Amino acid sequence: MSREASNSKPESRGETWLPEAPGLSHAEILELPISTLAYLGDAVYELYVRRHLLLSGHVNVPSHHLYLASLSYVSAEAQAKVLRLLEPSLTTAEAELCRRARNHVPLSRPRHADPMEYRLATALEALLGELYCAGQTARLDELMKQILGLIESAPKALHSAPGGET
């Protein structure tokens, strides 16, 4: 694929590059467990991060280098800090979902993260999962651009050491 073709951005043509969202109703989403929303949100988040890394020049590098580059984005610490920064710009419904997700007691304990940071990271992932399930790809794109920008522009203190993934 040519470099020019790889730089084309489908969203600029009104299309999304994500797999088609299930388009669940608000009532159906409320019935989903927080852990399910976070599970889906984690996958969506990871896909955005991987795409971002490729579009920002990490093309012809070994996969291990991509993995190492992704750690500063996918750590519970980074996700928790980003959620704290995003909270003032969330809608009432988004903030309520995050509060509900943050208060959710996870079935497993985080291996490499502070428990509160893990809960905040889960809340962020649940929010992304909810937006994806609802088919709100424009809002999802908007939040992910903010998230990626915050992480890119953040001081190194925002980035965690390897091994802090969620």
N, CA, C and O of each residue as an XYZ file, in Angstrom:
664
protein
N       0.850     -1.162      0.000
C       0.000      0.000      0.000
C       0.901      1.231      0.000
O       1.898      1.280      0.719
N       0.551      2.199     -0.791
C       1.360      3.412     -0.844
C       1.169      4.236      0.413
O       0.146      4.124      1.088
N       2.145      5.058      0.724
C       2.080      5.917      1.911
C       0.878      6.848      1.816
O       0.207      7.112      2.813
N       0.610      7.345      0.603
C      -0.530      8.248      0.414
C      -1.837      7.545      0.717
O      -2.708      8.107      1.381
N      -1.980      6.311      0.231
C      -3.210      5.558      0.484
C      -3.374      5.257      1.961
O      -4.494      5.258      2.472
N      -2.269      5.000      2.656
C      -2.375      4.664      4.078
C      -2.729      5.876      4.927
O      -3.204      5.725      6.052
N      -2.505      7.079      4.400
C      -2.827      8.284      5.163
C      -4.251      8.755      4.947
O      -4.688      9.694      5.613
N      -4.991      8.134      4.038
C      -6.364      8.572      3.840
C      -7.161      8.247      5.085
O      -7.020      7.171      5.667
N      -7.983      9.166      5.478
C      -8.749      9.001      6.704
C     -10.223      8.838      6.367
O     -10.856      9.800      5.930
N     -10.797      7.631      6.560
C     -12.180      7.389      6.213
C     -13.148      8.346      6.892
O     -14.154      8.733      6.297
N     -12.851      8.740      8.154
C     -13.796      9.601      8.856
C     -13.959     10.957      8.186
O     -14.967     11.631      8.401
N     -12.977     11.373      7.370
C     -13.105     12.646      6.685
C     -14.135     12.555      5.563
O     -14.602     13.582      5.070
N     -14.491     11.351      5.158
C     -15.508     11.161      4.130
C     -16.850     10.790      4.768
O     -17.760     10.346      4.069
N     -16.982     10.965      6.077
C     -18.231     10.662      6.753
C     -18.395      9.189      7.076
O     -19.490      8.759      7.438
N     -17.334      8.407      6.953
C     -17.393      6.984      7.254
C     -16.632      6.719      8.544
O     -15.790      7.514      8.962
N     -16.938      5.610      9.154
C     -16.168      5.210     10.324
C     -15.285      4.033      9.945
O     -15.639      3.245      9.068
N     -14.171      3.913     10.581
C     -13.249      2.817     10.317
C     -13.438      1.692     11.314
O     -12.822      0.635     11.179
N     -14.282      1.903     12.313
C     -14.557      0.864     13.299
C     -15.544     -0.158     12.737
O     -16.317      0.161     11.834
N     -15.523     -1.385     13.265
C     -16.571     -2.340     12.882
C     -17.936     -1.760     13.240
O     -18.057     -0.977     14.182
N     -18.941     -2.142     12.498
C     -20.280     -1.606     12.730
C     -20.710     -1.836     14.177
O     -20.613     -2.943     14.706
N     -21.181     -0.774     14.791
C     -21.630     -0.839     16.182
C     -22.969     -1.556     16.260
O     -23.750     -1.519     15.309
N     -23.240     -2.206     17.384
C     -24.514     -2.910     17.521
C     -25.727     -1.983     17.539
O     -26.838     -2.430     17.255
N     -25.541     -0.706     17.865
C     -26.653      0.241     17.868
C     -27.731     -0.114     18.878
O     -28.920     -0.064     18.564
N     -27.326     -0.468     20.078
C     -28.271     -0.836     21.125
C     -29.017      0.397     21.639
O     -28.502      1.515     21.595
N     -30.220      0.174     22.121
C     -30.995      1.262     22.714
C     -30.446      1.589     24.095
O     -29.684      0.812     24.671
N     -30.836      2.737     24.615
C     -30.394      3.139     25.955
C     -30.822      2.094     26.991
O     -30.048      1.747     27.883
N     -32.044      1.600     26.869
C     -32.545      0.586     27.811
C     -31.724     -0.693     27.724
O     -31.420     -1.298     28.752
N     -31.362     -1.116     26.517
C     -30.559     -2.327     26.354
C     -29.162     -2.139     26.946
O     -28.609     -3.057     27.551
N     -28.602     -0.955     26.769
C     -27.268     -0.684     27.312
C     -27.302     -0.684     28.833
O     -26.370     -1.172     29.471
N     -28.358     -0.147     29.417
C     -28.473     -0.140     30.877
C     -28.528     -1.550     31.455
O     -28.155     -1.765     32.608
N     -28.992     -2.508     30.659
C     -29.064     -3.891     31.119
C     -27.719     -4.605     31.060
O     -27.541     -5.645     31.694
N     -26.767     -4.054     30.301
C     -25.459     -4.692     30.189
C     -24.662     -4.486     31.473
O     -24.679     -3.399     32.052
N     -23.969     -5.522     31.914
C     -23.103     -5.346     33.083
C     -21.966     -4.364     32.767
O     -21.502     -4.283     31.630
N     -21.535     -3.635     33.772
C     -20.412     -2.702     33.620
C     -19.198     -3.431     33.069
O     -18.477     -2.894     32.229
N     -18.971     -4.649     33.535
C     -17.803     -5.400     33.075
C     -17.867     -5.674     31.571
O     -16.831     -5.719     30.906
N     -19.060     -5.856     31.038
C     -19.222     -6.079     29.598
C     -18.923     -4.800     28.827
O     -18.233     -4.829     27.808
N     -19.447     -3.668     29.320
C     -19.159     -2.387     28.667
C     -17.664     -2.088     28.704
O     -17.100     -1.618     27.716
N     -17.026     -2.357     29.831
C     -15.586     -2.111     29.963
C     -14.799     -3.052     29.052
O     -13.795     -2.652     28.464
N     -15.243     -4.278     28.937
C     -14.582     -5.251     28.062
C     -14.601     -4.760     26.612
O     -13.581     -4.795     25.923
N     -15.769     -4.304     26.159
C     -15.880     -3.773     24.797
C     -15.102     -2.475     24.658
O     -14.420     -2.256     23.657
N     -15.206     -1.614     25.666
C     -14.494     -0.337     25.627
C     -12.992     -0.514     25.592
O     -12.292      0.258     24.938
N     -12.486     -1.523     26.287
C     -11.060     -1.814     26.275
C     -10.615     -2.169     24.852
O      -9.564     -1.718     24.397
N     -11.410     -2.972     24.160
C     -11.080     -3.361     22.787
C     -11.123     -2.156     21.848
O     -10.245     -1.996     21.001
N     -12.131     -1.319     21.997
C     -12.251     -0.115     21.169
C     -11.071      0.817     21.439
O     -10.465      1.342     20.505
N     -10.748      1.021     22.704
C      -9.635      1.883     23.095
C      -8.321      1.370     22.496
O      -7.543      2.138     21.931
N      -8.091      0.079     22.627
C      -6.868     -0.533     22.099
C      -6.771     -0.345     20.587
O      -5.692     -0.071     20.059
N      -7.889     -0.490     19.898
C      -7.896     -0.308     18.445
C      -7.559      1.139     18.072
O      -6.788      1.377     17.142
N      -8.131      2.098     18.791
C      -7.800      3.505     18.552
C      -6.308      3.761     18.792
O      -5.662      4.438     17.992
N      -5.768      3.233     19.868
C      -4.355      3.449     20.198
C      -3.473      2.842     19.113
O      -2.536      3.488     18.645
N      -3.760      1.627     18.716
C      -2.938      0.973     17.699
C      -3.001      1.731     16.375
O      -1.983      1.905     15.705
N      -4.188      2.175     16.005
C      -4.344      2.955     14.771
C      -3.564      4.265     14.881
O      -2.883      4.670     13.939
N      -3.668      4.919     16.030
C      -2.963      6.180     16.255
C      -1.453      5.995     16.112
O      -0.779      6.811     15.483
N      -0.933      4.934     16.689
C       0.503      4.677     16.597
C       0.936      4.465     15.143
O       1.969      4.983     14.718
N       0.155      3.715     14.395
C       0.498      3.488     12.995
C       0.432      4.779     12.182
O       1.306      5.041     11.356
N      -0.604      5.582     12.417
C      -0.751      6.832     11.671
C       0.268      7.884     12.088
O       0.505      8.843     11.354
N       0.873      7.711     13.262
C       1.873      8.683     13.708
C       3.301      8.229     13.405
O       4.259      8.753     13.973
N       3.436      7.254     12.509
C       4.751      6.901     12.015
C       5.345      5.598     12.497
O       6.428      5.225     12.047
N       4.688      4.897     13.386
C       5.207      3.611     13.874
C       4.783      2.509     12.891
O       3.962      1.655     13.224
N       5.350      2.539     11.684
C       4.893      1.627     10.641
C       5.806      0.414     10.488
O       5.366     -0.717     10.694
N       7.035      0.626     10.140
C       7.951     -0.482      9.880
C       8.819     -0.783     11.093
O      10.047     -0.758     11.020
N       8.159     -1.068     12.207
C       8.877     -1.403     13.436
C       8.387     -2.762     13.930
O       7.255     -3.153     13.646
N       9.216     -3.470     14.654
C       8.775     -4.767     15.190
C       7.572     -4.597     16.125
O       7.411     -3.566     16.779
N       6.747     -5.622     16.167
C       5.535     -5.547     16.984
C       5.853     -5.288     18.453
O       5.068     -4.643     19.148
N       6.977     -5.776     18.927
C       7.347     -5.526     20.327
C       7.543     -4.030     20.586
O       7.216     -3.535     21.664
N       8.070     -3.325     19.607
C       8.244     -1.872     19.744
C       6.879     -1.171     19.767
O       6.693     -0.189     20.486
N       5.934     -1.680     18.980
C       4.579     -1.130     19.012
C       3.957     -1.358     20.384
O       3.317     -0.469     20.946
N       4.152     -2.551     20.908
C       3.641     -2.870     22.238
C       4.212     -1.904     23.274
O       3.469     -1.361     24.092
N       5.519     -1.688     23.246
C       6.156     -0.781     24.206
C       5.642      0.646     24.027
O       5.436      1.352     25.015
N       5.435      1.078     22.794
C       4.916      2.427     22.534
C       3.492      2.570     23.050
O       3.089      3.656     23.464
N       2.727      1.482     23.027
C       1.323      1.554     23.460
C       1.162      1.608     24.975
O       0.105      2.004     25.465
N       2.193      1.215     25.728
C       2.058      1.136     27.182
C       1.689      2.466     27.831
O       0.935      2.488     28.804
N       2.204      3.563     27.313
C       1.895      4.856     27.931
C       0.437      5.258     27.702
O      -0.067      6.159     28.372
N      -0.238      4.601     26.768
C      -1.639      4.887     26.496
C      -2.578      3.958     27.265
O      -3.637      4.380     27.728
N      -2.185      2.706     27.395
C      -3.111      1.699     27.919
C      -2.955      1.397     29.400
O      -3.665      0.539     29.925
N      -2.051      2.071     30.084
C      -1.898      1.804     31.517
C      -3.102      2.336     32.288
O      -3.721      3.326     31.898
N      -3.416      1.669     33.371
C      -4.514      2.129     34.230
C      -4.220      3.528     34.749
O      -5.128      4.350     34.871
N      -2.961      3.801     35.054
C      -2.577      5.124     35.555
C      -2.893      6.219     34.536
O      -3.487      7.238     34.886
N      -2.502      6.016     33.288
C      -2.762      7.010     32.248
C      -4.256      7.162     32.005
O      -4.748      8.283     31.873
N      -4.986      6.051     31.945
C      -6.430      6.122     31.711
C      -7.141      6.829     32.860
O      -8.069      7.604     32.630
N      -6.719      6.572     34.080
C      -7.337      7.227     35.240
C      -7.093      8.734     35.196
O      -8.013      9.519     35.428
N      -5.869      9.137     34.903
C      -5.556     10.566     34.837
C      -6.317     11.246     33.716
O      -6.792     12.371     33.870
N      -6.432     10.568     32.595
C      -7.175     11.133     31.466
C      -8.652     11.293     31.822
O      -9.261     12.313     31.499
N      -9.224     10.296     32.480
C     -10.634     10.415     32.857
C     -10.848     11.602     33.790
O     -11.822     12.340     33.644
N      -9.949     11.786     34.741
C     -10.066     12.936     35.649
C     -10.047     14.252     34.872
O     -10.780     15.183     35.207
N      -9.211     14.330     33.839
C      -9.134     15.544     33.026
C     -10.367     15.721     32.134
O     -10.765     16.847     31.838
N     -10.959     14.621     31.715
C     -12.131     14.675     30.836
C     -13.435     14.941     31.580
O     -14.384     15.468     30.998
N     -13.487     14.589     32.838
C     -14.753     14.645     33.590
C     -15.527     15.944     33.426
O     -16.745     15.890     33.252
N     -14.885     17.116     33.470
C     -15.672     18.349     33.315
C     -16.358     18.485     31.956
O     -17.347     19.208     31.837
N     -15.850     17.806     30.941
C     -16.439     17.942     29.601
C     -17.430     16.829     29.265
O     -17.975     16.798     28.162
N     -17.666     15.921     30.205
C     -18.612     14.838     29.953
C     -20.046     15.329     30.113
O     -20.324     16.233     30.900
N     -20.943     14.722     29.357
C     -22.361     15.024     29.526
C     -22.820     14.442     30.864
O     -22.105     13.658     31.487
N     -24.000     14.827     31.291
C     -24.550     14.303     32.545
C     -24.669     12.785     32.486
O     -24.312     12.094     33.440
N     -25.169     12.265     31.368
C     -25.336     10.816     31.217
C     -23.983     10.103     31.217
O     -23.844      9.036     31.814
N     -22.993     10.687     30.552
C     -21.657     10.087     30.522
C     -21.031     10.081     31.912
O     -20.415      9.096     32.321
N     -21.192     11.180     32.629
C     -20.644     11.273     33.989
C     -21.333     10.262     34.906
O     -20.682      9.664     35.764
N     -22.624     10.067     34.736
C     -23.364      9.101     35.550
C     -22.882      7.680     35.268
O     -22.707      6.888     36.194
N     -22.668      7.357     34.004
C     -22.155      6.031     33.664
C     -20.772      5.825     34.277
O     -20.483      4.759     34.819
N     -19.927      6.836     34.193
C     -18.582      6.735     34.776
C     -18.655      6.551     36.287
O     -17.898      5.765     36.856
N     -19.560      7.271     36.938
C     -19.727      7.118     38.391
C     -20.162      5.697     38.725
O     -19.630      5.071     39.641
N     -21.146      5.192     37.962
C     -21.631      3.834     38.181
C     -20.507      2.811     37.957
O     -20.354      1.868     38.733
N     -19.734      3.008     36.899
C     -18.645      2.083     36.583
C     -17.523      2.166     37.613
O     -16.929      1.150     37.977
N     -17.239      3.365     38.076
C     -16.179      3.553     39.079
C     -16.553      2.850     40.389
O     -15.682      2.347     41.098
N     -17.842      2.818     40.703
C     -18.309      2.183     41.938
C     -18.510      0.683     41.800
O     -18.752     -0.010     42.789
N     -18.409      0.183     40.579
C     -18.546     -1.247     40.321
C     -17.369     -1.974     40.967
O     -16.221     -1.553     40.834
N     -17.660     -3.053     41.656
C     -16.601     -3.838     42.301
C     -16.148     -4.902     41.306
O     -16.920     -5.793     40.951
N     -14.893     -4.811     40.856
C     -14.411     -5.785     39.867
C     -14.243     -7.169     40.484
O     -13.990     -7.304     41.681
N     -14.388     -8.195     39.645
C     -14.233     -9.568     40.111
C     -12.765     -9.937     40.302
O     -12.433    -10.827     41.085
N     -11.893     -9.243     39.578
C     -10.463     -9.538     39.718
C      -9.738     -8.315     40.247
O     -10.210     -7.185     40.120
N      -8.596     -8.560     40.836
C      -7.778     -7.472     41.363
C      -6.727     -7.095     40.329
O      -6.189     -7.958     39.635
N      -6.439     -5.805     40.228
C      -5.393     -5.389     39.287
C      -4.021     -5.875     39.749
O      -3.705     -5.836     40.939
N      -3.211     -6.332     38.795
C      -1.874     -6.822     39.127
C      -0.871     -5.687     39.250
O      -0.005     -5.711     40.124
N      -0.987     -4.695     38.375
C       0.040     -3.658     38.290
C      -0.524     -2.258     38.475
O       0.079     -1.288     38.015
N      -1.646     -2.136     39.127
C      -2.259     -0.815     39.243
C      -2.842     -0.616     40.624
O      -3.245     -1.563     41.299
N      -2.876      0.624     41.018
C      -3.568      1.015     42.232
C      -5.054      0.688     42.038
O      -5.588      0.946     40.959
N      -5.735      0.132     43.036
C      -7.143     -0.242     42.875
C      -8.049      0.919     42.429
O      -8.952      0.717     41.617
N      -7.814      2.133     42.957
C      -8.650      3.256     42.543
C      -8.376      3.648     41.094
O      -9.302      3.962     40.347
N      -7.104      3.631     40.699
C      -6.775      3.920     39.300
C      -7.411      2.878     38.388
O      -7.901      3.209     37.309
N      -7.403      1.632     38.817
C      -8.004      0.557     38.033
C      -9.501      0.804     37.863
O     -10.045      0.582     36.781
N     -10.163      1.258     38.912
C     -11.603      1.537     38.832
C     -11.879      2.710     37.895
O     -12.847      2.686     37.136
N     -11.033      3.731     37.948
C     -11.200      4.867     37.035
C     -10.942      4.442     35.590
O     -11.657      4.866     34.682
N      -9.935      3.616     35.377
C      -9.657      3.113     34.027
C     -10.836      2.287     33.522
O     -11.217      2.384     32.356
N     -11.406      1.480     34.403
C     -12.584      0.692     34.042
C     -13.743      1.611     33.678
O     -14.491      1.324     32.744
N     -13.898      2.709     34.405
C     -14.964      3.670     34.110
C     -14.775      4.274     32.718
O     -15.735      4.406     31.959
N     -13.540      4.640     32.389
C     -13.268      5.187     31.058
C     -13.590      4.145     29.983
O     -14.232      4.458     28.980
N     -13.148      2.923     30.197
C     -13.408      1.863     29.226
C     -14.905      1.582     29.101
O     -15.387      1.331     27.996
N     -15.646      1.618     30.203
C     -17.088      1.406     30.155
C     -17.764      2.521     29.363
O     -18.694      2.264     28.599
N     -17.303      3.751     29.539
C     -17.858      4.871     28.777
C     -17.634      4.663     27.281
O     -18.550      4.855     26.481
N     -16.431      4.275     26.906
C     -16.137      4.039     25.491
C     -16.959      2.874     24.952
O     -17.437      2.914     23.819
N     -17.119      1.841     25.768
C     -17.945      0.703     25.367
C     -19.396      1.100     25.182
O     -20.059      0.636     24.254
N     -19.887      1.951     26.056
C     -21.273      2.417     25.947
C     -21.466      3.234     24.679
O     -22.442      3.040     23.956
N     -20.548      4.138     24.410
C     -20.655      4.960     23.200
C     -20.613      4.090     21.948
O     -21.356      4.327     20.996
N     -19.749      3.092     21.953
C     -19.662      2.183     20.814
C     -20.959      1.401     20.652
O     -21.500      1.326     19.550
N     -21.466      0.817     21.743
C     -22.699      0.018     21.675
C     -23.896      0.841     21.202
O     -24.785      0.331     20.520
N     -23.902      2.108     21.572
C     -25.003      2.992     21.187
C     -24.848      3.512     19.758
O     -25.753      4.156     19.228
N     -23.712      3.235     19.142
C     -23.480      3.723     17.781
C     -23.136      5.199     17.724
O     -23.274      5.829     16.675
N     -22.684      5.765     18.853
C     -22.329      7.188     18.917
C     -20.864      7.372     18.517
O     -20.038      7.813     19.317
N     -20.558      7.025     17.262
C     -19.174      7.043     16.818
C     -18.600      8.452     16.723
O     -17.395      8.633     16.898
N     -19.428      9.445     16.453
C     -18.908     10.822     16.395
C     -18.428     11.250     17.778
O     -17.355     11.840     17.897
N     -19.195     10.965     18.814
C     -18.786     11.308     20.179
C     -17.583     10.471     20.599
O     -16.672     10.972     21.257
N     -17.583      9.207     20.222
C     -16.453      8.329     20.521
C     -15.177      8.883     19.879
O     -14.136      8.957     20.532
N     -15.256      9.269     18.613
C     -14.099      9.867     17.925
C     -13.637     11.137     18.633
O     -12.440     11.353     18.818
N     -14.590     11.970     19.025
C     -14.267     13.232     19.701
C     -13.524     12.974     21.016
O     -12.496     13.596     21.283
N     -14.043     12.063     21.828
C     -13.393     11.755     23.108
C     -12.024     11.108     22.902
O     -11.073     11.424     23.616
N     -11.926     10.210     21.932
C     -10.642      9.552     21.703
C      -9.598     10.536     21.179
O      -8.422     10.414     21.521
N      -9.991     11.490     20.373
C      -9.037     12.523     19.932
C      -8.550     13.325     21.135
O      -7.366     13.648     21.233
N      -9.469     13.648     22.057
C      -9.075     14.360     23.275
C      -8.131     13.500     24.113
O      -7.106     13.986     24.592
N      -8.472     12.234     24.290
C      -7.676     11.324     25.110
C      -6.271     11.177     24.535
O      -5.281     11.326     25.250
N      -6.194     10.888     23.250
C      -4.883     10.710     22.612
C      -4.078     11.996     22.674
O      -2.865     11.960     22.882
N      -4.733     13.123     22.497
C      -4.051     14.414     22.590
C      -3.543     14.686     23.993
O      -2.428     15.181     24.163
N      -4.340     14.373     24.996
C      -3.914     14.569     26.383
C      -2.698     13.711     26.706
O      -1.762     14.172     27.361
N      -2.711     12.477     26.252
C      -1.588     11.589     26.537
C      -0.346     12.034     25.770
O       0.760     12.005     26.311
N      -0.520     12.443     24.524
C       0.614     12.910     23.717
C       1.256     14.160     24.315
O       2.479     14.297     24.312
N       0.433     15.062     24.824
C       0.952     16.337     25.309
C       1.289     16.334     26.795
O       1.830     17.306     27.322
N       0.962     15.225     27.468
C       1.169     15.160     28.914
C       2.641     15.047     29.262
O       3.430     14.495     28.496
N       3.000     15.568     30.410
C       4.370     15.359     30.885
C       4.589     13.868     31.123
O       3.636     13.105     31.276
N       5.824     13.477     31.151
C       6.171     12.060     31.325
C       5.559     11.459     32.588
O       5.412     10.240     32.679
N       5.205     12.283     33.548
C       4.612     11.781     34.785
C       3.288     11.069     34.518
O       2.890     10.200     35.293
N       2.596     11.428     33.426
C       1.337     10.785     33.091
C       1.578      9.353     32.642
O       0.733      8.482     32.844
N       2.722      9.115     32.039
C       3.027      7.805     31.476
C       3.569      6.887     32.563
O       4.401      7.273     33.384
N       3.065      5.660     32.535
C       3.538      4.697     33.539
C       4.626      3.819     32.974
O       4.873      3.800     31.768
N       5.261      3.107     33.847
C       6.309      2.169     33.451
C       5.675      0.947     32.804
O       4.503      0.660     33.048
N       6.431      0.219     31.980
C       5.903     -1.003     31.370
C       5.383     -1.956     32.428
O       5.918     -2.068     33.532
N       4.292     -2.652     32.032
C       3.690     -3.620     32.936
C       2.453     -3.078     33.619
O       1.819     -3.806     34.382
N       2.076     -1.811     33.375
C       0.926     -1.226     34.041
C      -0.320     -1.256     33.207
O      -1.141     -0.346     33.319
N      -0.505     -2.242     32.384
C      -1.672     -2.291     31.515
C      -2.919     -2.665     32.288
O      -2.852     -3.248     33.371
N      -4.051     -2.320     31.713
C      -5.327     -2.751     32.287
C      -5.798     -3.977     31.579
O      -6.858     -4.509     31.907
